[in-house]
């Protein structure tokens, strides 16, 4: 195998490894973001459920939790 062939091979391997690591990083970042969003949504639902149990107006619950009126009305 010539020096040029080896260089191409190593360059390709390095590029593949870089793309693989980049993909892992992006996947982890995306997963963390989705987890944070889901956590905030769950917290908002819990607050809305408590406010609803206290007979707070649906519009007020929506204002403070950023949930839709339909979502709030479907809560227990």
mmCIF file of the N, C-alpha and C atoms, coordinates in Angstrom:
data_MODEL
# 
_entry.id   MODEL 
# 
loop_
_atom_site.group_PDB 
_atom_site.id 
_atom_site.type_symbol 
_atom_site.label_atom_id 
_atom_site.label_alt_id 
_atom_site.label_comp_id 
_atom_site.label_asym_id 
_atom_site.label_entity_id 
_atom_site.label_seq_id 
_atom_site.pdbx_PDB_ins_code 
_atom_site.Cartn_x 
_atom_site.Cartn_y 
_atom_site.Cartn_z 
_atom_site.occupancy 
_atom_site.B_iso_or_equiv 
_atom_site.pdbx_formal_charge 
_atom_site.auth_seq_id 
_atom_site.auth_comp_id 
_atom_site.auth_asym_id 
_atom_site.auth_atom_id 
_atom_site.pdbx_PDB_model_num 
ATOM 1   N N  . UNK A 1 1  ? 0.853   -1.166 0.000  1.00 0.00 ? 1  UNK A N  1 
ATOM 2   C CA . UNK A 1 1  ? 0.000   0.000  0.000  1.00 0.00 ? 1  UNK A CA 1 
ATOM 3   C C  . UNK A 1 1  ? 0.902   1.232  0.000  1.00 0.00 ? 1  UNK A C  1 
ATOM 4   N N  . UNK A 1 2  ? 0.635   2.159  -0.894 1.00 0.00 ? 2  UNK A N  1 
ATOM 5   C CA . UNK A 1 2  ? 1.486   3.349  -1.007 1.00 0.00 ? 2  UNK A CA 1 
ATOM 6   C C  . UNK A 1 2  ? 1.192   4.311  0.131  1.00 0.00 ? 2  UNK A C  1 
ATOM 7   N N  . UNK A 1 3  ? 2.115   5.264  0.295  1.00 0.00 ? 3  UNK A N  1 
ATOM 8   C CA . UNK A 1 3  ? 1.925   6.286  1.326  1.00 0.00 ? 3  UNK A CA 1 
ATOM 9   C C  . UNK A 1 3  ? 0.635   7.067  1.088  1.00 0.00 ? 3  UNK A C  1 
ATOM 10  N N  . UNK A 1 4  ? 0.352   7.369  -0.160 1.00 0.00 ? 4  UNK A N  1 
ATOM 11  C CA . UNK A 1 4  ? -0.867  8.122  -0.505 1.00 0.00 ? 4  UNK A CA 1 
ATOM 12  C C  . UNK A 1 4  ? -2.119  7.314  -0.143 1.00 0.00 ? 4  UNK A C  1 
ATOM 13  N N  . UNK A 1 5  ? -2.113  6.025  -0.395 1.00 0.00 ? 5  UNK A N  1 
ATOM 14  C CA . UNK A 1 5  ? -3.240  5.153  -0.048 1.00 0.00 ? 5  UNK A CA 1 
ATOM 15  C C  . UNK A 1 5  ? -3.439  5.095  1.468  1.00 0.00 ? 5  UNK A C  1 
ATOM 16  N N  . UNK A 1 6  ? -2.323  4.997  2.185  1.00 0.00 ? 6  UNK A N  1 
ATOM 17  C CA . UNK A 1 6  ? -2.401  4.988  3.652  1.00 0.00 ? 6  UNK A CA 1 
ATOM 18  C C  . UNK A 1 6  ? -2.975  6.299  4.182  1.00 0.00 ? 6  UNK A C  1 
ATOM 19  N N  . UNK A 1 7  ? -2.509  7.394  3.605  1.00 0.00 ? 7  UNK A N  1 
ATOM 20  C CA . UNK A 1 7  ? -3.014  8.706  4.035  1.00 0.00 ? 7  UNK A CA 1 
ATOM 21  C C  . UNK A 1 7  ? -4.513  8.789  3.811  1.00 0.00 ? 7  UNK A C  1 
ATOM 22  N N  . UNK A 1 8  ? -4.997  8.367  2.645  1.00 0.00 ? 8  UNK A N  1 
ATOM 23  C CA . UNK A 1 8  ? -6.426  8.387  2.348  1.00 0.00 ? 8  UNK A CA 1 
ATOM 24  C C  . UNK A 1 8  ? -7.200  7.515  3.336  1.00 0.00 ? 8  UNK A C  1 
ATOM 25  N N  . UNK A 1 9  ? -6.639  6.349  3.606  1.00 0.00 ? 9  UNK A N  1 
ATOM 26  C CA . UNK A 1 9  ? -7.293  5.423  4.535  1.00 0.00 ? 9  UNK A CA 1 
ATOM 27  C C  . UNK A 1 9  ? -7.405  6.063  5.920  1.00 0.00 ? 9  UNK A C  1 
ATOM 28  N N  . UNK A 1 10 ? -6.315  6.636  6.403  1.00 0.00 ? 10 UNK A N  1 
ATOM 29  C CA . UNK A 1 10 ? -6.322  7.251  7.724  1.00 0.00 ? 10 UNK A CA 1 
ATOM 30  C C  . UNK A 1 10 ? -7.243  8.466  7.766  1.00 0.00 ? 10 UNK A C  1 
ATOM 31  N N  . UNK A 1 11 ? -7.240  9.242  6.696  1.00 0.00 ? 11 UNK A N  1 
ATOM 32  C CA . UNK A 1 11 ? -8.140  10.395 6.627  1.00 0.00 ? 11 UNK A CA 1 
ATOM 33  C C  . UNK A 1 11 ? -9.599  9.946  6.683  1.00 0.00 ? 11 UNK A C  1 
ATOM 34  N N  . UNK A 1 12 ? -9.925  8.914  5.947  1.00 0.00 ? 12 UNK A N  1 
ATOM 35  C CA . UNK A 1 12 ? -11.291 8.390  5.957  1.00 0.00 ? 12 UNK A CA 1 
ATOM 36  C C  . UNK A 1 12 ? -11.679 7.862  7.335  1.00 0.00 ? 12 UNK A C  1 
ATOM 37  N N  . UNK A 1 13 ? -10.758 7.148  7.973  1.00 0.00 ? 13 UNK A N  1 
ATOM 38  C CA . UNK A 1 13 ? -11.028 6.622  9.309  1.00 0.00 ? 13 UNK A CA 1 
ATOM 39  C C  . UNK A 1 13 ? -11.215 7.755  10.313 1.00 0.00 ? 13 UNK A C  1 
ATOM 40  N N  . UNK A 1 14 ? -10.392 8.773  10.208 1.00 0.00 ? 14 UNK A N  1 
ATOM 41  C CA . UNK A 1 14 ? -10.508 9.921  11.113 1.00 0.00 ? 14 UNK A CA 1 
ATOM 42  C C  . UNK A 1 14 ? -11.823 10.655 10.881 1.00 0.00 ? 14 UNK A C  1 
ATOM 43  N N  . UNK A 1 15 ? -12.203 10.829 9.632  1.00 0.00 ? 15 UNK A N  1 
ATOM 44  C CA . UNK A 1 15 ? -13.460 11.509 9.313  1.00 0.00 ? 15 UNK A CA 1 
ATOM 45  C C  . UNK A 1 15 ? -14.642 10.703 9.838  1.00 0.00 ? 15 UNK A C  1 
ATOM 46  N N  . UNK A 1 16 ? -14.607 9.399  9.673  1.00 0.00 ? 16 UNK A N  1 
ATOM 47  C CA . UNK A 1 16 ? -15.676 8.538  10.173 1.00 0.00 ? 16 UNK A CA 1 
ATOM 48  C C  . UNK A 1 16 ? -15.771 8.639  11.690 1.00 0.00 ? 16 UNK A C  1 
ATOM 49  N N  . UNK A 1 17 ? -14.630 8.564  12.377 1.00 0.00 ? 17 UNK A N  1 
ATOM 50  C CA . UNK A 1 17 ? -14.614 8.645  13.842 1.00 0.00 ? 17 UNK A CA 1 
ATOM 51  C C  . UNK A 1 17 ? -15.159 9.989  14.310 1.00 0.00 ? 17 UNK A C  1 
ATOM 52  N N  . UNK A 1 18 ? -14.793 11.066 13.598 1.00 0.00 ? 18 UNK A N  1 
ATOM 53  C CA . UNK A 1 18 ? -15.286 12.399 13.957 1.00 0.00 ? 18 UNK A CA 1 
ATOM 54  C C  . UNK A 1 18 ? -16.801 12.462 13.816 1.00 0.00 ? 18 UNK A C  1 
ATOM 55  N N  . UNK A 1 19 ? -17.338 11.961 12.687 1.00 0.00 ? 19 UNK A N  1 
ATOM 56  C CA . UNK A 1 19 ? -18.786 11.982 12.470 1.00 0.00 ? 19 UNK A CA 1 
ATOM 57  C C  . UNK A 1 19 ? -19.512 11.152 13.519 1.00 0.00 ? 19 UNK A C  1 
ATOM 58  N N  . UNK A 1 20 ? -18.911 10.032 13.886 1.00 0.00 ? 20 UNK A N  1 
ATOM 59  C CA . UNK A 1 20 ? -19.514 9.162  14.893 1.00 0.00 ? 20 UNK A CA 1 
ATOM 60  C C  . UNK A 1 20 ? -19.575 9.871  16.248 1.00 0.00 ? 20 UNK A C  1 
ATOM 61  N N  . UNK A 1 21 ? -18.472 10.485 16.651 1.00 0.00 ? 21 UNK A N  1 
ATOM 62  C CA . UNK A 1 21 ? -18.442 11.215 17.925 1.00 0.00 ? 21 UNK A CA 1 
ATOM 63  C C  . UNK A 1 21 ? -19.389 12.405 17.902 1.00 0.00 ? 21 UNK A C  1 
ATOM 64  N N  . UNK A 1 22 ? -19.426 13.111 16.783 1.00 0.00 ? 22 UNK A N  1 
ATOM 65  C CA . UNK A 1 22 ? -20.318 14.255 16.647 1.00 0.00 ? 22 UNK A CA 1 
ATOM 66  C C  . UNK A 1 22 ? -21.773 13.787 16.776 1.00 0.00 ? 22 UNK A C  1 
ATOM 67  N N  . UNK A 1 23 ? -22.097 12.670 16.153 1.00 0.00 ? 23 UNK A N  1 
ATOM 68  C CA . UNK A 1 23 ? -23.445 12.123 16.235 1.00 0.00 ? 23 UNK A CA 1 
ATOM 69  C C  . UNK A 1 23 ? -23.829 11.750 17.658 1.00 0.00 ? 23 UNK A C  1 
ATOM 70  N N  . UNK A 1 24 ? -22.888 11.140 18.382 1.00 0.00 ? 24 UNK A N  1 
ATOM 71  C CA . UNK A 1 24 ? -23.138 10.782 19.784 1.00 0.00 ? 24 UNK A CA 1 
ATOM 72  C C  . UNK A 1 24 ? -23.394 12.035 20.616 1.00 0.00 ? 24 UNK A C  1 
ATOM 73  N N  . UNK A 1 25 ? -22.559 13.048 20.421 1.00 0.00 ? 25 UNK A N  1 
ATOM 74  C CA . UNK A 1 25 ? -22.708 14.299 21.169 1.00 0.00 ? 25 UNK A CA 1 
ATOM 75  C C  . UNK A 1 25 ? -24.056 14.948 20.876 1.00 0.00 ? 25 UNK A C  1 
ATOM 76  N N  . UNK A 1 26 ? -24.408 15.024 19.593 1.00 0.00 ? 26 UNK A N  1 
ATOM 77  C CA . UNK A 1 26 ? -25.683 15.641 19.217 1.00 0.00 ? 26 UNK A CA 1 
ATOM 78  C C  . UNK A 1 26 ? -26.853 14.845 19.778 1.00 0.00 ? 26 UNK A C  1 
ATOM 79  N N  . UNK A 1 27 ? -26.743 13.528 19.770 1.00 0.00 ? 27 UNK A N  1 
ATOM 80  C CA . UNK A 1 27 ? -27.797 12.684 20.321 1.00 0.00 ? 27 UNK A CA 1 
ATOM 81  C C  . UNK A 1 27 ? -27.971 12.903 21.809 1.00 0.00 ? 27 UNK A C  1 
ATOM 82  N N  . UNK A 1 28 ? -26.855 12.982 22.531 1.00 0.00 ? 28 UNK A N  1 
ATOM 83  C CA . UNK A 1 28 ? -26.920 13.233 23.970 1.00 0.00 ? 28 UNK A CA 1 
ATOM 84  C C  . UNK A 1 28 ? -27.515 14.612 24.249 1.00 0.00 ? 28 UNK A C  1 
ATOM 85  N N  . UNK A 1 29 ? -27.081 15.610 23.496 1.00 0.00 ? 29 UNK A N  1 
ATOM 86  C CA . UNK A 1 29 ? -27.594 16.966 23.693 1.00 0.00 ? 29 UNK A CA 1 
ATOM 87  C C  . UNK A 1 29 ? -29.090 17.024 23.439 1.00 0.00 ? 29 UNK A C  1 
ATOM 88  N N  . UNK A 1 30 ? -29.516 16.367 22.365 1.00 0.00 ? 30 UNK A N  1 
ATOM 89  C CA . UNK A 1 30 ? -30.944 16.348 22.035 1.00 0.00 ? 30 UNK A CA 1 
ATOM 90  C C  . UNK A 1 30 ? -31.736 15.635 23.129 1.00 0.00 ? 30 UNK A C  1 
ATOM 91  N N  . UNK A 1 31 ? -31.209 14.544 23.625 1.00 0.00 ? 31 UNK A N  1 
ATOM 92  C CA . UNK A 1 31 ? -31.876 13.797 24.689 1.00 0.00 ? 31 UNK A CA 1 
ATOM 93  C C  . UNK A 1 31 ? -32.000 14.607 25.966 1.00 0.00 ? 31 UNK A C  1 
ATOM 94  N N  . UNK A 1 32 ? -30.947 15.333 26.307 1.00 0.00 ? 32 UNK A N  1 
ATOM 95  C CA . UNK A 1 32 ? -30.985 16.170 27.499 1.00 0.00 ? 32 UNK A CA 1 
ATOM 96  C C  . UNK A 1 32 ? -32.030 17.268 27.342 1.00 0.00 ? 32 UNK A C  1 
ATOM 97  N N  . UNK A 1 33 ? -32.082 17.888 26.163 1.00 0.00 ? 33 UNK A N  1 
ATOM 98  C CA . UNK A 1 33 ? -33.040 18.951 25.912 1.00 0.00 ? 33 UNK A CA 1 
ATOM 99  C C  . UNK A 1 33 ? -34.466 18.424 26.021 1.00 0.00 ? 33 UNK A C  1 
ATOM 100 N N  . UNK A 1 34 ? -34.720 17.269 25.403 1.00 0.00 ? 34 UNK A N  1 
ATOM 101 C CA . UNK A 1 34 ? -36.056 16.675 25.466 1.00 0.00 ? 34 UNK A CA 1 
ATOM 102 C C  . UNK A 1 34 ? -36.431 16.347 26.908 1.00 0.00 ? 34 UNK A C  1 
ATOM 103 N N  . UNK A 1 35 ? -35.476 15.861 27.685 1.00 0.00 ? 35 UNK A N  1 
ATOM 104 C CA . UNK A 1 35 ? -35.719 15.551 29.086 1.00 0.00 ? 35 UNK A CA 1 
ATOM 105 C C  . UNK A 1 35 ? -36.074 16.787 29.893 1.00 0.00 ? 35 UNK A C  1 
ATOM 106 N N  . UNK A 1 36 ? -35.357 17.877 29.648 1.00 0.00 ? 36 UNK A N  1 
ATOM 107 C CA . UNK A 1 36 ? -35.651 19.120 30.357 1.00 0.00 ? 36 UNK A CA 1 
ATOM 108 C C  . UNK A 1 36 ? -37.041 19.636 30.008 1.00 0.00 ? 36 UNK A C  1 
ATOM 109 N N  . UNK A 1 37 ? -37.377 19.594 28.739 1.00 0.00 ? 37 UNK A N  1 
ATOM 110 C CA . UNK A 1 37 ? -38.686 20.068 28.299 1.00 0.00 ? 37 UNK A CA 1 
ATOM 111 C C  . UNK A 1 37 ? -39.788 19.215 28.916 1.00 0.00 ? 37 UNK A C  1 
ATOM 112 N N  . UNK A 1 38 ? -39.618 17.901 28.870 1.00 0.00 ? 38 UNK A N  1 
ATOM 113 C CA . UNK A 1 38 ? -40.621 17.005 29.442 1.00 0.00 ? 38 UNK A CA 1 
ATOM 114 C C  . UNK A 1 38 ? -40.758 17.232 30.944 1.00 0.00 ? 38 UNK A C  1 
ATOM 115 N N  . UNK A 1 39 ? -39.644 17.462 31.620 1.00 0.00 ? 39 UNK A N  1 
ATOM 116 C CA . UNK A 1 39 ? -39.675 17.755 33.054 1.00 0.00 ? 39 UNK A CA 1 
ATOM 117 C C  . UNK A 1 39 ? -40.442 19.031 33.359 1.00 0.00 ? 39 UNK A C  1 
ATOM 118 N N  . UNK A 1 40 ? -40.224 20.058 32.571 1.00 0.00 ? 40 UNK A N  1 
ATOM 119 C CA . UNK A 1 40 ? -40.940 21.323 32.772 1.00 0.00 ? 40 UNK A CA 1 
ATOM 120 C C  . UNK A 1 40 ? -42.427 21.149 32.495 1.00 0.00 ? 40 UNK A C  1 
ATOM 121 N N  . UNK A 1 41 ? -42.748 20.376 31.458 1.00 0.00 ? 41 UNK A N  1 
ATOM 122 C CA . UNK A 1 41 ? -44.159 20.148 31.133 1.00 0.00 ? 41 UNK A CA 1 
ATOM 123 C C  . UNK A 1 41 ? -44.845 19.372 32.255 1.00 0.00 ? 41 UNK A C  1 
ATOM 124 N N  . UNK A 1 42 ? -44.161 18.375 32.796 1.00 0.00 ? 42 UNK A N  1 
ATOM 125 C CA . UNK A 1 42 ? -44.731 17.587 33.891 1.00 0.00 ? 42 UNK A CA 1 
ATOM 126 C C  . UNK A 1 42 ? -44.952 18.464 35.114 1.00 0.00 ? 42 UNK A C  1 
ATOM 127 N N  . UNK A 1 43 ? -44.004 19.336 35.392 1.00 0.00 ? 43 UNK A N  1 
ATOM 128 C CA . UNK A 1 43 ? -44.144 20.267 36.509 1.00 0.00 ? 43 UNK A CA 1 
ATOM 129 C C  . UNK A 1 43 ? -45.340 21.195 36.288 1.00 0.00 ? 43 UNK A C  1 
ATOM 130 N N  . UNK A 1 44 ? -45.488 21.700 35.074 1.00 0.00 ? 44 UNK A N  1 
ATOM 131 C CA . UNK A 1 44 ? -46.624 22.573 34.752 1.00 0.00 ? 44 UNK A CA 1 
ATOM 132 C C  . UNK A 1 44 ? -47.941 21.835 34.925 1.00 0.00 ? 44 UNK A C  1 
ATOM 133 N N  . UNK A 1 45 ? -47.986 20.571 34.506 1.00 0.00 ? 45 UNK A N  1 
ATOM 134 C CA . UNK A 1 45 ? -49.216 19.776 34.668 1.00 0.00 ? 45 UNK A CA 1 
ATOM 135 C C  . UNK A 1 45 ? -49.552 19.574 36.152 1.00 0.00 ? 45 UNK A C  1 
ATOM 136 N N  . UNK A 1 46 ? -48.533 19.321 36.959 1.00 0.00 ? 46 UNK A N  1 
ATOM 137 C CA . UNK A 1 46 ? -48.755 19.132 38.395 1.00 0.00 ? 46 UNK A CA 1 
ATOM 138 C C  . UNK A 1 46 ? -49.288 20.407 39.032 1.00 0.00 ? 46 UNK A C  1 
ATOM 139 N N  . UNK A 1 47 ? -48.705 21.531 38.685 1.00 0.00 ? 47 UNK A N  1 
ATOM 140 C CA . UNK A 1 47 ? -49.167 22.818 39.216 1.00 0.00 ? 47 UNK A CA 1 
ATOM 141 C C  . UNK A 1 47 ? -50.596 23.084 38.757 1.00 0.00 ? 47 UNK A C  1 
ATOM 142 N N  . UNK A 1 48 ? -50.862 22.841 37.485 1.00 0.00 ? 48 UNK A N  1 
ATOM 143 C CA . UNK A 1 48 ? -52.210 23.069 36.946 1.00 0.00 ? 48 UNK A CA 1 
ATOM 144 C C  . UNK A 1 48 ? -53.231 22.179 37.642 1.00 0.00 ? 48 UNK A C  1 
ATOM 145 N N  . UNK A 1 49 ? -52.863 20.946 37.921 1.00 0.00 ? 49 UNK A N  1 
ATOM 146 C CA . UNK A 1 49 ? -53.780 20.023 38.599 1.00 0.00 ? 49 UNK A CA 1 
ATOM 147 C C  . UNK A 1 49 ? -54.116 20.549 39.986 1.00 0.00 ? 49 UNK A C  1 
ATOM 148 N N  . UNK A 1 50 ? -53.108 21.045 40.696 1.00 0.00 ? 50 UNK A N  1 
ATOM 149 C CA . UNK A 1 50 ? -53.359 21.598 42.040 1.00 0.00 ? 50 UNK A CA 1 
ATOM 150 C C  . UNK A 1 50 ? -54.201 22.863 41.966 1.00 0.00 ? 50 UNK A C  1 
ATOM 151 N N  . UNK A 1 51 ? -53.910 23.727 41.011 1.00 0.00 ? 51 UNK A N  1 
ATOM 152 C CA . UNK A 1 51 ? -54.686 24.962 40.861 1.00 0.00 ? 51 UNK A CA 1 
ATOM 153 C C  . UNK A 1 51 ? -56.140 24.641 40.495 1.00 0.00 ? 51 UNK A C  1 
ATOM 154 N N  . UNK A 1 52 ? -56.304 23.656 39.630 1.00 0.00 ? 52 UNK A N  1 
ATOM 155 C CA . UNK A 1 52 ? -57.642 23.255 39.212 1.00 0.00 ? 52 UNK A CA 1 
ATOM 156 C C  . UNK A 1 52 ? -58.420 22.701 40.410 1.00 0.00 ? 52 UNK A C  1 
ATOM 157 N N  . UNK A 1 53 ? -57.739 21.930 41.259 1.00 0.00 ? 53 UNK A N  1 
ATOM 158 C CA . UNK A 1 53 ? -58.377 21.384 42.462 1.00 0.00 ? 53 UNK A CA 1 
ATOM 159 C C  . UNK A 1 53 ? -58.804 22.507 43.414 1.00 0.00 ? 53 UNK A C  1 
ATOM 160 N N  . UNK A 1 54 ? -58.101 23.626 43.368 1.00 0.00 ? 54 UNK A N  1 
ATOM 161 C CA . UNK A 1 54 ? -58.448 24.793 44.195 1.00 0.00 ? 54 UNK A CA 1 
ATOM 162 C C  . UNK A 1 54 ? -59.450 25.703 43.498 1.00 0.00 ? 54 UNK A C  1 
ATOM 163 N N  . UNK A 1 55 ? -59.990 25.233 42.357 1.00 0.00 ? 55 UNK A N  1 
ATOM 164 C CA . UNK A 1 55 ? -61.001 25.972 41.588 1.00 0.00 ? 55 UNK A CA 1 
ATOM 165 C C  . UNK A 1 55 ? -60.497 27.290 41.013 1.00 0.00 ? 55 UNK A C  1 
ATOM 166 N N  . UNK A 1 56 ? -59.209 27.353 40.668 1.00 0.00 ? 56 UNK A N  1 
ATOM 167 C CA . UNK A 1 56 ? -58.671 28.543 40.009 1.00 0.00 ? 56 UNK A CA 1 
ATOM 168 C C  . UNK A 1 56 ? -59.251 28.610 38.598 1.00 0.00 ? 56 UNK A C  1 
ATOM 169 N N  . UNK A 1 57 ? -59.499 29.812 38.087 1.00 0.00 ? 57 UNK A N  1 
ATOM 170 C CA . UNK A 1 57 ? -60.011 29.943 36.717 1.00 0.00 ? 57 UNK A CA 1 
ATOM 171 C C  . UNK A 1 57 ? -59.029 29.344 35.698 1.00 0.00 ? 57 UNK A C  1 
ATOM 172 N N  . UNK A 1 58 ? -59.579 28.666 34.708 1.00 0.00 ? 58 UNK A N  1 
ATOM 173 C CA . UNK A 1 58 ? -58.763 27.997 33.699 1.00 0.00 ? 58 UNK A CA 1 
ATOM 174 C C  . UNK A 1 58 ? -57.840 28.992 32.997 1.00 0.00 ? 58 UNK A C  1 
ATOM 175 N N  . UNK A 1 59 ? -58.310 30.191 32.732 1.00 0.00 ? 59 UNK A N  1 
ATOM 176 C CA . UNK A 1 59 ? -57.485 31.196 32.061 1.00 0.00 ? 59 UNK A CA 1 
ATOM 177 C C  . UNK A 1 59 ? -56.263 31.563 32.908 1.00 0.00 ? 59 UNK A C  1 
ATOM 178 N N  . UNK A 1 60 ? -56.461 31.627 34.226 1.00 0.00 ? 60 UNK A N  1 
ATOM 179 C CA . UNK A 1 60 ? -55.352 31.943 35.128 1.00 0.00 ? 60 UNK A CA 1 
ATOM 180 C C  . UNK A 1 60 ? -54.338 30.792 35.150 1.00 0.00 ? 60 UNK A C  1 
ATOM 181 N N  . UNK A 1 61 ? -54.847 29.575 35.186 1.00 0.00 ? 61 UNK A N  1 
ATOM 182 C CA . UNK A 1 61 ? -53.963 28.410 35.161 1.00 0.00 ? 61 UNK A CA 1 
ATOM 183 C C  . UNK A 1 61 ? -53.137 28.418 33.874 1.00 0.00 ? 61 UNK A C  1 
ATOM 184 N N  . UNK A 1 62 ? -53.788 28.690 32.768 1.00 0.00 ? 62 UNK A N  1 
ATOM 185 C CA . UNK A 1 62 ? -53.093 28.731 31.476 1.00 0.00 ? 62 UNK A CA 1 
ATOM 186 C C  . UNK A 1 62 ? -52.014 29.813 31.473 1.00 0.00 ? 62 UNK A C  1 
ATOM 187 N N  . UNK A 1 63 ? -52.336 30.944 32.059 1.00 0.00 ? 63 UNK A N  1 
ATOM 188 C CA . UNK A 1 63 ? -51.380 32.058 32.092 1.00 0.00 ? 63 UNK A CA 1 
ATOM 189 C C  . UNK A 1 63 ? -50.100 31.682 32.833 1.00 0.00 ? 63 UNK A C  1 
ATOM 190 N N  . UNK A 1 64 ? -50.239 31.001 33.950 1.00 0.00 ? 64 UNK A N  1 
ATOM 191 C CA . UNK A 1 64 ? -49.074 30.706 34.778 1.00 0.00 ? 64 UNK A CA 1 
ATOM 192 C C  . UNK A 1 64 ? -48.360 29.399 34.425 1.00 0.00 ? 64 UNK A C  1 
ATOM 193 N N  . UNK A 1 65 ? -49.047 28.487 33.770 1.00 0.00 ? 65 UNK A N  1 
ATOM 194 C CA . UNK A 1 65 ? -48.414 27.211 33.445 1.00 0.00 ? 65 UNK A CA 1 
ATOM 195 C C  . UNK A 1 65 ? -48.032 27.090 31.974 1.00 0.00 ? 65 UNK A C  1 
ATOM 196 N N  . UNK A 1 66 ? -48.553 27.987 31.147 1.00 0.00 ? 66 UNK A N  1 
ATOM 197 C CA . UNK A 1 66 ? -48.323 27.965 29.701 1.00 0.00 ? 66 UNK A CA 1 
ATOM 198 C C  . UNK A 1 66 ? -48.900 26.709 29.047 1.00 0.00 ? 66 UNK A C  1 
ATOM 199 N N  . UNK A 1 67 ? -49.870 26.083 29.701 1.00 0.00 ? 67 UNK A N  1 
ATOM 200 C CA . UNK A 1 67 ? -50.586 24.960 29.106 1.00 0.00 ? 67 UNK A CA 1 
ATOM 201 C C  . UNK A 1 67 ? -51.794 25.500 28.360 1.00 0.00 ? 67 UNK A C  1 
ATOM 202 N N  . UNK A 1 68 ? -52.249 24.745 27.378 1.00 0.00 ? 68 UNK A N  1 
ATOM 203 C CA . UNK A 1 68 ? -53.449 25.176 26.659 1.00 0.00 ? 68 UNK A CA 1 
ATOM 204 C C  . UNK A 1 68 ? -54.679 24.929 27.534 1.00 0.00 ? 68 UNK A C  1 
ATOM 205 N N  . UNK A 1 69 ? -55.736 25.665 27.263 1.00 0.00 ? 69 UNK A N  1 
ATOM 206 C CA . UNK A 1 69 ? -56.985 25.503 28.003 1.00 0.00 ? 69 UNK A CA 1 
ATOM 207 C C  . UNK A 1 69 ? -57.496 24.062 27.838 1.00 0.00 ? 69 UNK A C  1 
ATOM 208 N N  . UNK A 1 70 ? -57.393 23.540 26.638 1.00 0.00 ? 70 UNK A N  1 
ATOM 209 C CA . UNK A 1 70 ? -57.838 22.161 26.380 1.00 0.00 ? 70 UNK A CA 1 
ATOM 210 C C  . UNK A 1 70 ? -57.048 21.177 27.230 1.00 0.00 ? 70 UNK A C  1 
ATOM 211 N N  . UNK A 1 71 ? -55.731 21.382 27.319 1.00 0.00 ? 71 UNK A N  1 
ATOM 212 C CA . UNK A 1 71 ? -54.895 20.496 28.121 1.00 0.00 ? 71 UNK A CA 1 
ATOM 213 C C  . UNK A 1 71 ? -55.292 20.563 29.593 1.00 0.00 ? 71 UNK A C  1 
ATOM 214 N N  . UNK A 1 72 ? -55.569 21.762 30.076 1.00 0.00 ? 72 UNK A N  1 
ATOM 215 C CA . UNK A 1 72 ? -55.953 21.955 31.472 1.00 0.00 ? 72 UNK A CA 1 
ATOM 216 C C  . UNK A 1 72 ? -57.314 21.292 31.733 1.00 0.00 ? 72 UNK A C  1 
ATOM 217 N N  . UNK A 1 73 ? -58.237 21.452 30.834 1.00 0.00 ? 73 UNK A N  1 
ATOM 218 C CA . UNK A 1 73 ? -59.557 20.862 31.020 1.00 0.00 ? 73 UNK A CA 1 
ATOM 219 C C  . UNK A 1 73 ? -59.489 19.335 31.033 1.00 0.00 ? 73 UNK A C  1 
ATOM 220 N N  . UNK A 1 74 ? -58.489 18.738 30.398 1.00 0.00 ? 74 UNK A N  1 
ATOM 221 C CA . UNK A 1 74 ? -58.349 17.279 30.384 1.00 0.00 ? 74 UNK A CA 1 
ATOM 222 C C  . UNK A 1 74 ? -57.596 16.718 31.581 1.00 0.00 ? 74 UNK A C  1 
ATOM 223 N N  . UNK A 1 75 ? -57.115 17.600 32.451 1.00 0.00 ? 75 UNK A N  1 
ATOM 224 C CA . UNK A 1 75 ? -56.422 17.137 33.646 1.00 0.00 ? 75 UNK A CA 1 
ATOM 225 C C  . UNK A 1 75 ? -57.440 16.630 34.671 1.00 0.00 ? 75 UNK A C  1 
ATOM 226 N N  . UNK A 1 76 ? -57.005 15.735 35.555 1.00 0.00 ? 76 UNK A N  1 
ATOM 227 C CA . UNK A 1 76 ? -57.948 15.219 36.579 1.00 0.00 ? 76 UNK A CA 1 
ATOM 228 C C  . UNK A 1 76 ? -58.364 16.281 37.577 1.00 0.00 ? 76 UNK A C  1 
# 
